[in-house]
Amino acid sequence: MMRIALGIHVGHDRGACIIKDGEVIAALANERIDRIKYSQSLKIPFETIDVLLKYCNLEISSVNSIGLSGVAFEETKMLNWYKSEFFNYYKCHYIPFYLVSHHEAHAYSTYYSSGLNNSLIFVFDGGGDFLFSKQEAETIYWGQNGKITEIDRRLQNMAVRHMKDEINHVFPLMPGYVQNLEMSLARKYSQVTRLLGFGFGQEGKTMGLASYGKSLLDFSKLNFNDLNYSVTYKDIIKDLYIMQLKDGKTFKEYIYEERENIASTVQSFIEHAVISIISNYTKKYKIKNICLAGGLFLNCLTNHKVLEQCDLDNAFFLPSSGDDGQALGCAYYAYINEFGYDLPVKINLPYLGTSYSELEVKKAIDEKGLKYTKYDDASLASILADYISNNKIVAFHRGKTELGPRALCHRSILANPSNPRMKDILNNRVKHRETFRPFAPTVIEEEQHQYFDLLQNSPYMLLATSVKEEYRKQLASITHVDNTARVQTVSEKNEPFIYNFLLELKKRTGFPIVLNTSFNIDGQPIVETPTDAIDTFLVNDIDVLIVSNYVITK
């Protein structure tokens, strides 16, 4: 009999995941299907579950157990509601149904994906579920021999109304009650992101902007020995207000003129806080393996500084550290609670989404009446290298969808990193992003250390480190203002086509490196289907579209 578990997440970044006989066989964020960025809803993402069941050639009757998580849930109060919604939709026989706490889902998602046995698990995010009228902020677990145990937890107060409301991030408008509320580290980062005028899910903009400034506050002596620390709504925000008054500028003038330094201030705070916590706990428990999850660990600058400043043997960063990894954690939880844990779970990170047959690809192209040329893999790698070396912008759609928010060369826009103008060309013609946001490089694993100061492999684009000084001018389009780059490494074993393409590109440019950015336009999710890819290509100033082995040019 097959052993199958289904993981589901509701809230923002809804999604689903399927584990079969000890292997993660599919996982997908709902935004890729409904085409709504973050796909925020408390409804079960049935459309994504149905897509995955069909893709895996399974019926709902084959599923043996289900795990579901949300955010800001309260114990098991929601369980009956979601069980009723699920079984009314599928009208199937009863399946064991688990409600998984938000932070547990994060912990399960990273620990069981890591392959590490004895490890500390750090879950830092904007907020999890309700406990004792408060909300999860940071939680630390110990994973050993396939068992996860909570060892410490910090709670926070809920935001008053919505975080976007000015009472939560503009100090003169912040009521005294709000000023003293506790908040998570990640929510502090989001609070300052709002102060800078960015919206939900745009913390990456703050991170990019931070590299242009210098911290206005000194956090060098900050040291959180345990989770018994205080971070309140007024922290940093009040200091900025006092500085504004001393400068004699209006609020808007001060925020605009100091925005790089404000971003750098919160970045510095988070780096010092996270590094001190991880360092102190690994010393206390004498465990040098760590697994990380929660949206805060999408911060690539912080992640690499953890490697630099903490005494570690192994650090695992899950590519779907945010809530798009919750369904994966829920699937692990349901599987292990139903069938137990014997051997490490198999998982082929990060390519766990759907792929499309040649028939599906050709049908999508023909429906648009487009002309194409089809190539074998070797010819395609050579032709792609020709396009990139000739400064063409290439949209690339091939293989299974990546898990997580980063495009990792399966749903990417590729360009020449050795063209010093390519960043501006991409922004002006395709991405239309703020100029302070960097573009990332993809490099072959064997030569990563020749160009970048990486302390470990970076297959999921979650580590930002220095570009070696002698290559910064030659690779200007992927070198940020602080001389860092958010690197993706690829191996011949795991990514043979991209690997061979990069070797072909090296013959032409001298570098086995391509500029890699997500295949989408600002405000939209990354493309999922061949039709999504074609539609985005047709409304953008992209030169070439490659879907599977089909090449379409304008």
N, C-alpha and C positions, 0 to 999 in steps of 0.2 A: 504493500500500500504506500502511495506517495504521502510524504509529510509536507504540508504546505501551510505557510502562515502569511497573512495579509496585514500589512501595516498601513495605517491611515492617519493623516494629520489634518485638522481643521483650524481655521484662523488665517493669518497671513502666511503666504508660502505653503498653501495646502498641497497635499500630494499623496502618493500611494507607493507601496513597495511590496514585492512578493519574494519570499524565501521558499525554496523547494529542496527538500532532502539535504539541508545543511549548506545550501548555496544561494546567495542573493542573485536572482536571475533577472530582476527588472525593478527599476525605481524611476519615478518621473514626477516633476512638479506640475501642478495643475495649470500654472500660467502658460506652459508650453501648449496646452490644449485649448483653453478658453481665450488665449491671447490677451489676457488682462494682467498687467504687471503686478506681481505679488499675489494675485488672485485671492484677495482677502474676503473670507466668508466663514461663518460657523456651520455652513452646510457641508455634508460629506461630499467629497469630489467624485461623485459616481462616474462622471465622464472619463476621468483618468483611470479609475479602477477598471472600467469596462475596456478601455484601450489596452491596458496591461494584460488583462485576462485574455483578450483576443490575441494579442501579440505572443503570449506564452502558450497559446492553444489550451487554455484551461476553462473550465466552467466554475461558477461560484460554488457548486456542490462539491468541488474538489478541495476547497479550502477547509482546513482543519481547525484553525484558530485565528483570531483577529485581535489586533491591538490598536487602540486609538488614543491620540493625545490632542490637546488643544492648548490654549493659553488663558490664564486667569480663571481656570476651572476651580471648583471647590470640592475636594475629596471625590466621593463617588456620586454626588448629586446629579451629574450629567449622564451617568451610565445608562439608565433606563431610557432616557430620551434618545440617545444615539443608537441603542440596540433596536428600539422601535422603528426609528427612521431607516436603519439598515435592512431589517428583515421585512419591512413593508415594501421597500423598493425591490428587493430580490425575490421575495416570496419563496424562500428556501427553507430547508430544515434548520434547526437550531445549530449554531456554531459557537463554541466557547468564545466569549467576547471580553477583553480586558481593557480597562481604562488605565492608561499609563500616565504618570505624572510628567509634567513638561521637562523637568530637569533630569528625571530618570531616562526619558527618551533620548535626551542629548547624551547622557552618559553611556547608555547602551549603544548608541549609534557610533561613537568613536572607539570605545574599548573593544567591541567585538569585530570592528573593521581593522583594527591596528595590527593584529597578530601578536601583540605583546601579552605576556602572561601576568607578571607582577608589576602593576603600574598604578600610579596616582592619576585620577581623572579630575580635571578642572572644568567646571561648567560655569561660564560667565556670560550672561546675556542681559537683554533689556529687562526681562521679567518673565517669571514662570507662572506657576499656579498659586492659588491662595492657600495659606496656612496660618491659622490663628489670626484671622482678619488682616494678615499682611500677605506679601507676595514674595516668592522666591527671587533672590538677587544673585548670589553666588553660592555654589555648592561644590564640595570636594568629596570625591569617592575614592575607595580603594578597590581595585580589581585584581583578583588573584584566582588562578585555577578556574576561570570561567564564572566566578561569583563576584558581584558588585555589592559593596557595603558603603553606606554613607558615613563619613567621618567628621564632617563639619558643614555648617550651613549658615548663611546670613540672609536675613529677610529685609524687605523694604516696604515703605508705604506706597499705596497706589497713587498715581497721578490724579490731581483734581481736574475733573473734566478730561480734556485731551492734552497730550504733550505739546501739540501745536499751539495751544492757547497761550497768549503772552504772559498770563499770570504764572506760567511755569518756567519761563526763561528770561523775562525782562525784569530785572531786580526792582525798579521803582514801582512796578505794577504787581509785585509778588506779595500777597498777604503774609503777615507774620506766621500764621499757621503753616502755610506752604513752605516758608523759608526753612523751617526746622524739620521737615519731613525727610526720612531716609530714602536714598535712591541707590540703585545698583551702579557699578562702574560703567557698564555699557549705556545705561540711561543717562549718566552724566555726559557721556560723549554725544549722545543723541540730543541732549538739552542744548549743548553748545552748538551743535549742528543746526538746530532750529534758530538759535540766536544769530547765526551767520546768514540766515535767510534761506537755508536749504530745507527740503521737505523729507517726508517719510522715506526711509531706506536710502538716504543720500549721504550716509556717513563716509562713504568712499570719497566724496568731494572734499569733506573736511580733511581727510587723510592726505589727499593730493595737495591741497592748499597749505597744509602745515609745513611742508618742505620749503616753502618760500619765506617762512618767518622764523622768529626766535621767541621762545617762551617768555612771557611777561612775569612769570612767577618761578621761584626756585624750588623744585621738588627733590633736590639731590639728597636731602636727609629724610625723605619719606620712607618709612619702613613699617609695613603691616605684618606683624609677627603671626597673626592668626586672622580669623574672620570677625573678630570682635572690634571692628573699627567703625567709624562714622563718616559717611559721605552724605551731606545734606543738599537740598535744592539751592541753598544760598552759596555753597562753596564755589569758588572761582567766579561765579556770577557777581557776587557782592564786591569782590576785589576789582573786577573790571569796571563796575559802576563807580567805585571810588577813584580809580584812575581816570575815568571819563570826566568826573567833576574837577579833578586837579588840572586836567588839560583845558578845561573851559569849552569843550566842544559839545555839540548836541549829541544825542544818542546815536542818530543815524550817521553823523559825521564820524564819530569815534569808531563805530562798528565797521564802517566802510574802510576808513583809513588804516585801521589796525587789524583787519580781518585775517591776514596771514599770520600775524603774531598771536591772535586769539586762537586760531586753529592749532598753532604750534603749542600753545599753552595746554590745551586739553590733551593733545597728543603726548606731550611730556608727562602730564599727570598719569595718564593711563599706563604708559610704559613703566614708570617708576612703581606704580601700584601693583601691576601684574607681575613684574619681575620680582619684587620683594615677596609677594605671596608665594609664588612658585618656588623661589629659592628657599624660603623658610620652611615650607612644608616638605620639600624633598630632603632637606637636612634633618628635619625632625623625625621623619619616618624612615630615613636612610634608604629611600627608593629613588633611583635615578632614571626611571622610565616614566614618561608622562603622556597622557592622551588628553586632547583638548577639544572642546565643542562649545557651542553658543556663539551668537553673532559677533561677540567681541573678537573672536579669533579669526575673523575675516580681515583683521587689521594686519597687513603684511609687514609693516615697519616694526610693530610690536613683536610679532612672531619671531622674526630673525634676531631681534635683540634679546629675546628669551634664550635662544641658542647661544648667543654671544656671552651672556652674563650669568646664566644659571649652570650649575655643575650637573650635566645630564649625560646619560648614555644613549637614550633614544627619546625622540619627541615625535608624536604622531598628530598631524593636523588634518582633520577630516575635510575633504573638499566641500562638503555641504554642512559646514559648521553652523550655519543659521538654521532657521526653521524648516528649510527645504530638506534638512536631514532628519527631521522628526519622524517621518513615516518609516525610514530605515530603522531607527531605534525602536519604534513600535513593533515592527516586524520581528526584530531580534527578540524583543520581550515576549511576544506571543509565541514564537517558535520555542524558545528555551523553557518557558513556563509550561508548555504543552508537552514537549518531547524531551526536555532535559538538555544538558550540555555534555558532550563527550569529546569532540574534536573541534579545533578552530573552524569557524564558519568560513567558507570560501567566498571571496568577493573580488571581482575584477574592476577595482576602482580605476578611473572615475566613470567609465563608459557603461552605464547601466540602463540607459533609456532605450528608446525604440530606434530601429533602423528600417530601411525601406528597400523592397525588392527592385530589381531592374525593371520589371513590368510596371510597378507603381511610379518609378522615376520617369520612365519614358511616357507614360500616360499623362503625367503632370506637365511635361514639356510640350507634348502634342496638343493638349487642351489650350495652350496659349499660342499655338501656331509658330513656335520658335524653331529656328534652325540650330543644329548641334553637330558636333563631331565626337565620336566615341573612341577612347584609347584604352589600351591595356595599361596595367599599373606602371610598368617601367617607362613607357612613353609618356604617360601622364605626369610622372614625377619630373621628367626632363622638361616637358612643356610648361609645367607650373613654374619651375625654376627660371625658365626663359622669361615668362611674364613678369615675375617678381624682379628679376635683375634688370628688366627694361622699364621698371617703375610703374607697372600696371597695378591697379587695385583689384584684388581677386577675392570674390566671395566664395567660401568653401563649405560644402555640405556633404558629409560622407560618414558612414558608419553610425554607431549608436550615439545617442545624445549623452552629453556629459552630465553627471550629477553635480549639482551646485551652481552658483551664479557665474562662474568663470568659464568662458569659452576656451576649450583646450584642443583646438584644431580639428574638431568635428563639426562645429557650427561657428566658424570664424571668418573674419575678414583679414586677409594676409597682405603684407606690403613689404617694401624694401627698407630695412632698418639703417642701411648705410647711405641712404639719401638724406642729407641733413634737413631737407624741406618736407620730408614725408609726413611728419606730424601735422604740420599746417595744411598740407594738401588733403590729408584724411579728414581733418576737422572741417575744412571749408567745403569739401565736395560730398562727404558722406555722413560723418558722425555728428557734426554741428555741436560739439561739446565745448565746455569751458577750456580755455587755453592752458589752464594750470593743471589739468588732469593728464597724467602720463599714459603712454602706450607701453605694452609689455613685449618682451622677447620670448621666443621659443628656441631652445638650443639643444643640440645633441648631448646626451649625458656625459660622454667621454671628454668633451671639451668645455663643460660648464665652468670648471675652475680656472681655465685659461682666461676667461673673459669676466667672470663674476666671483666675488668673495663669498661664495656660498659655504656654509658649514655642514650642509647635508643636501641630498637630492631634493628638488622642488618640483615634483611632477604635477602639482595641483595649483600652481601659481599663487601660493599663499605665503611666500617669503620674498621680502624686498631687501636687497643687499647692494653693496657698492659695485659699480662697474669698474673694472681695473683701469687705472688712470690712463694707460697708454691706448685704450680703446674708446675713450669717452667721446672724442671728436669724430672718430670713424663710425661710431654707433650713436650719433646724436639723437636720432628720432626715438630711441628707446631708453635714453639716459635722462632721468629726471633732473630737476634743478639742483637737487642735493646729491647728485651723482649716483643715485640708486636706480635699480630696475626691479620690477616684479617678475621674477623668472619662472618659466615653465621648462622643465627638462624632459626629454623624451629618450627612450631606449629603443634599440633595434628589436628587442624581444617583444615589448609591449605595443610599440607603434611603428611597425616596419615601413609602412608607406611614408609617414611624415619623416621618419629617420632618413630614408633613402632620398626623399625630396630635399632635405637639408644638406645632404652630402652633394647632391647635384647643384644646389644653390652655392655651396662653398666653392665649387669649380668656377663659378661665374663672378662671385662678389668677394671671395676670400674668407667669407664667414658662414659657418653652418648655423645661421641664425635668421629667423624671420620675425618681422613685427606682426603681432597677433592681437587682434581686438575682437570683441564679440560681434557676431553677425546679427545685428539689429540696428534700428535707429533709436535715437534718444526717446525715452518714455515707453518703449515697447519691449516685450520679452524677447529673448533670443529665439530665432526661428526654430521650428520643430520639423515640420513636414517639407517635402520637396516643393509643394505649392507655396508654403510660407516663404521659402528661399527665393522662388521665382518672383513672387509678388514684391518682395523687398528689393530685389535686384532691379526690377523694371521701374521702380519709382525713385531710384537713387543713381547717382553718378558713379557707379561702379563699372569697371571696364570689362570684367570677365566673371562669369558664374560657372563654378564646377559643382555638379551634383552627381555623387557617385563617380562614375568614369565618363560622364557626359560634360562636354565643354560648350558653353554658350557665350558668344561675344556680342558686343554692341557695334 
